[in-house]
Amino acid sequence: MKPRLLATILLLAPLGIATPTQAENPDQVRQLQETKECATCDLSDANLSSADLTETILTNADLSRANLTEAILSNANLRNADLVSANLSNADLRNSDLTQAFLSGADLTNADLRQANFKGANLNQAILTGANLTQTLLSLANLSEANLSESILTLAELRGADLRRANLTGARLSGANLHAADLGSAELTDAKLNVANLSGANLSGANLSNALLIEADLRDVNLRDADLSSANLKNANLMGAFYCNTTLPDGTVSNRDCS
């Protein structure tokens, strides 16, 4: 190879490496904005910040890594959509359908998710700090390792949800249905669980210190290695609860059911 040609290739090589990849599909972004229907579209990395996407149809769409901060997605159809690592902070998703959607690692900080449907959705490691999930449907959803600190989950439906190692510090879960939910090693310090249904739930290794569990249904709950120090269990139903290395509200440890 001639020295001059080799020098030219070496000079241009870094420029080729630095060339930015296509961030979004402009035609499909335009279609979404004009028709509010873009099922199965590739909108990955799209910038839709503050966009009005009310009642849009985005079933099976790829919105991974999309910027949807402060976007309005109320009553939108996002069934099976890919929102992995998307930014939905401060977005309005009221009454939207996200059944079996993929939201692993998504940022939903302070999002309005009231009465949205997340049944069977994957929210593993999602950030939901301060989000409003009042009466939201989260049955069978994967919320493992999600950050739900200071979130509002009043009357939320979480039957059978996976909340292992989730951060629910200061979360408001009064009246929530957590029947058979898996809260193994979850952080529930200062959480409000008054009148919540936790029957059959797994709370092994969970931290419930200072939690409010007034009149909560804790029948048949697994409390192995759980920390209930300073928790308020007034009028709670603990029939059939399993105790083993369980720290009680007064600081004593119960090994009643250890084999």
N, C-alpha and C positions, 0 to 999 in steps of 0.2 A: 504494500500500500504506500502511495506517495506521501512524503512527510506533510505537504500542504493539506492534502485531503484528510489525513489523520488528525491534524490540528483542528480542522474545521469541525469534524465529528465530535471531538472532545470538547470544543467550545459550545456546540449546540446541545450536547447531551443534558447538561443541567437544566436548560430551558425546557426540554421535553419533559423532564421529571417534574418541573414546577408548574406545568400547565394545569389549571384547575379543571376538575371533572364537572360534568353537567349537574347542577344543583337541583334542578327540577325539570319537569316536562311542561314547557310554557303553553303548549296547545291544550293540554288537559287541565291546567290551572285556569286557562281562559274558559274552557267548557264548564268547569265548576262554577266560576263566577257568573257566567251568562245563563246557565240552565239550572244550577243548583242540583245537578244530578251527575254523578261521576263514579258509578259503581265500578269496581275493579281497576280504577285508574291508578297510575303511578304518580303519586304526589309526594314521594319521599324527598326530604330536605326542602320542601316548598315553604316559602315565606307567606303565611296567611294570618299574620298578626293583626288583630282587631277586625278581621273580616266578618261580615254578617253572613253566616252560613245556616241561618234558621231553616229548619225542615229540609235540609239537604239530604240526598240519598248517597251514602258513601259506603255501601255494603262491600266488604272484601277489598276495599281500597288500601293502597300502601301509603300510609302517612308517617312512616318511620322517620324519626328525627325532624319532623316538620315543626315549624314555628307557628304555634296557634295561641300565643299569649293574648289574652283578652278577647279571643274570638268568641262569637256568639253561635253556639251550636245547639241551642235549645230545640227539642223535638226532632233532632237529626237522627237518621238511621245509619249507625256505624257498626252494624252486626258483622262480626268476624273481621273487622278492620285491623290493620297493622299500625299501631301507634307506639311501637317500641321506641323508647328514648325520645318521644315527642315532648315538646314544651307546651303544656296546656295551663300554665299558671294564670290564675285570675280569669280563666275561660268560663263561659256560661254553658253548661251542659244539662240544664234542667230538662227532665222528661225525655232525655235522649236514650236511644237503644244501643247499648254497647255489649249485647249478649255475645259471649265468647270472643270478645275483642282481645287483642294482644297489647298490653300496656306496660310490659316489663320495663322498669327503669324510667318510666314517663314522669314528668314533673307536673303535678296537679295542685301545686301550692295555692291555697286560698280559692280554689275553683268552686263554682256553684254546681253541685251535683245532685241537688234535691230531686228525689223521685226518679232518678235515672235507673236504667236497668243494666247491671253489670253481672248478670247471672252467668256463672261459668267463666268469667273473664280472667285473664292472667295479669295480675297487678304486682307480680313479684318485684320487690325492691323499688316500687313506685313511691314517689314523694307526694303525700297528701296532707302535709302540715297545714292546719287551719282550714282545711276543706269542709264545705257544708254538705253532708251526706244524709240529711234528714229524710227519713222514709225511703232511702235508697235501697234497691234490691241488689244484694251481694251474695245470694245463696250460691254455695259451691265455688265461689271465687277464690283464686289464689292470691292471698295478700301476705304471703310469707316474706318476712324481712322488710315489709313496707313501713314507711314512716307516717303514722297517723296521729302524731302528737298534736294536742290541742284541736283535733278535728271534732266536728259535730256529727254524731251518729245516732241521734235521738230517733227511736222507733225504726231504726234500720233493720233490714232483713238479712241476717248473716248465718242462716242455718247451714251447717256443714262447711262453712268457710275455713280455709287454711290461713291461720294467723300466726303460725309458728315464728317466733323471734321477731314479731312485729313490735313497733314502738307505738304504744297507745298512751303514753304519758299525758295525763290531763285531759284525755279524750272524754267526750260526753256521750255515754251509751245508755242513758236512761230509757227503759222500755224497749231496748233492742232485743231482737231474737237471735241468740247465739247457741241455739240448741245443737248439740253434737259438733260444735265448732272446735277446731284444734288450735288452742292458744298455748301450746307448749313453749316454755321459755319466753313468753311474751312479756313486755314491759308495760305494766298497768298502774304504775305509781300515780296516785292522785286521780285516777280515773273515776268517773261517775257512772255507776252501774245500777242505780236504784231501779227496782222493779224489772230488771233485765232478766231474760230467760237464758240461763246458762246450764240447763239440765242436760246431763250427759256430755258436757264439754270436757275437753282435756286441758287442764290448767297445770300440768306437771311442770315444775320449774319456773312457773310464772311469778312475777313480782307484783303483788297486789297491795303493797304497803300504802297505808293512808287512803286506800280506795273506799268509795261509798257503795255499799252493797245492800242498802236498806230494802227489805222485802224482795230481794232477788231470789230467783228460783235456782238453787244450786243442788238439786237432787241428782244423785249418782255422778257427781262431778269428780274428776281425778285431781286431787290436791297433793300428790306426791312431790316433795321438795318445793312446794309453793311457799311464798312468803306473804302472810296475811297480817303482818305486824301493824298495829294501829288502824286496821281496817274496821269499818263500821258495818257490822252484820246484823243490825237490829231487825228482828222479825224475818230474817232470811230463812229459807227452807233448805236445810242441809241433810235431809234424809238420804241415806245411802252414800253419802260423800266418802271418798277414800282418803285416809290420812296416813302418811308415812314420811317422816322427817319434815312435817308440815309446821311452819312457824305460825302460831295462833296470834290473834289480835293483842293478847296480853304479853306476848314475847316468849311464851313457853312453846316447847316443841312436842308435837304429838306423833307417836309411832304406833297408834292404835291398830292399824291394819297391815303393818309390815309383816311379811311372812317369816 
